[in-house]
């Protein structure tokens, strides 16, 4: 507000009083009889004015002096005329000093009421979310000690570490002078047990004696896997993905685990197979056989005997050779044309279940009881190849499977290490992180052209950056888990470096660049910009995405009517929301702090998202917002458990971990208590989901509707393997975790599980 005036009436003639605290440039003070009059310039909404006096008055002053705030424009709730106490530091010779309630009152006026969060405490509904005695139970405030704990850990919502210790005790004393505590026991729901927890969180654990068995399954090749396979086996350069049926998605990844080839779709495979066969025939089968232009029966036999097993990813049976050899020799053609016959045989094989599906059925195994199957060497080779390269097994891997050289853990890891050293593994991992974090959507995110010109040019560079970072961390044996979220470097070319304000980078090639305030997935430009609005950062979207994708927690969808509620609230708060001194943090807090929103926002979403406020909507570090307001990036991770605990549950586990800024959150994800375990397990589950097609939510205690429910023993086995992966991630490296995947029990051994 501007043009404000504060009149402090001491009720006695002033002898000598000096204003000693809070006077700023543009403010003035006059003493008139018993009155001190202070006038001043501008004070912003959400900003506070602290007054303190020292000196003598004529005689003792009984009680607190009265304070009247008058005038002002663009005022917040604090600018209306009200009668309240000034600082209790005023004194006379007979005073013994301010009481705890006096000090609490001063804190209330400055930090709670002037902040715009609370109305006058004399108002029966003194909290903006109608915090009455009925609501104390919802936050487990049953007595004065619990009120202190609540203030200490949760208040104020915009900076929950600003009033702790004595401050919280003083504020409790002031609130208690207006509210009766302990609260009326009749207002406490009967099923509430003080200190009890309705839904105790479970940690991901592996019980002793658990055997991990995956599911026997047939997995249809994805479009990209089909395309990569015909490219690598036959040299095909034409795009046939458009002819194939759409992929299905489980969790973050396309994997077709639960999809079959329907009759209506099969014609699309015939079309794709014919196109590939035509292209290969025009190329004279140069990648399949060495016949030159001499297409005779020997050439056809070589095609079946020496090449076809690469298509089927296993050796052909004598029966299968007996079927395909006559076709390849041209015996089904009108004139015995061998080349035409080979083309027909190729088209049939490419449209057969042996090519379209990845077989993970296994052979009966004498381990762990009944109905246990072990993947055959060729099935394991197929799994490893599509998991680590995204394509069909190469000749080295097929020959290892044929020759019995995929039997031991060492042999499997030798093959995975070889594949991880290749370019195809790097490409695959770049695609994995893009799918996991939905980074492709960054091109759809609109930014204000006036504030952030050329974002369309920067967006694809940000996508490239996060690809390079992830692939580097996952493939470099010298890297550690720390670099997933808290690296001190990134990858950039000259244009992206210019956007970030990084020096020493030239040219179009992406190079490794040392940084101080970015690095890793969380603080990549792509992640931050994707979860930002047109002009401002979106703490809500950022927090939700961290919870869902980096911690593997379920946040329920917004309740019905939330858009209407928020629109109504935005209308009521219009002046506050439009004020240039209102921060993005305050704006989002006021819009979501009560009503149906508060279940998720008050603890699960807002405190986490506010901790990323030191990065703007295009991924740049900042200390001020667009209006020049100082950034407050104090944050907290409430409910660091797989099962979230919500603010509307009075008997929730209220465990939380505080942090400051994006780097602080990155540090928590790296080594913070509870939080880092969640993040490591989540990364392991995401990799497991990518490789197996098992939804992360099916492993992680999710209650989502429509989710495939795993058998208890199957789910328990996956959890054991995930923990093994996480342990390797912590003790060795991300690459070692990747290499261990192919040796897990749930990969090598299968059961015919019944799912719901």
JOKAUR-V28285 format. One line per field, one symbol per residue. psi: psi as a letter, one per 30 degrees, with the letter a starting at -180 (. if undefined). A space follows every 10 residues. Layout:
# JOKAUR-V28285
psi->???
This chain:
# JOKAUR-V28285
psi->llhlkkjjjf glkkejkkkf kfklkfllkk kjcgkkkkla bkklkfllkk kklkakljlk kkaklkkkkl allhlafffk kljlkakgfk llffkglkle eeeeeeeeee feeffgelak ffkeifkfgh jaeefeefgh jfleeeeeee eeffklefif gfilbeeeee eeeeefffkk klljfffkkf gkjkflkeik kkkkljkkgk kjkakklkjk kleeeeeeef eeefgkfljg efflllllkj bfkkfgegkl jleffefeee eeeeeeeeee efghhffeli fbgijaeeee eeeeefeefe efhlkkleee efefeeeefg ffleggjeee eeeeeeeeef glffeekjki ellkkhkgal hkkkkleeee eeeeefeffg llkleeeeee eeggghelee eefeeeeeef fleeeeeeee eeeeeeghff ffffjkljfe eikgefeeef eeeeeeeeee eeeffjffll eefefhlgla klaeeeeeef gklgkllfkk lkkklfglkl eegkeeeeee hlaeflljee eeeeeeeeff fhlkkllklk geeeeeeeee eegeeeefkf fkleeeeeee fgfaafefee efeedeeeef fgfgkafggk klflafggkk kjhklkjlih lekkklffjf hljgklkllj leeeeeeefe gkkeeeeeee eeeeeeeeee efgkkefffh gkgkkgkkkl keeeeeeeee eeeeeeeeee fcleeeeeff effkefefkl likkl.
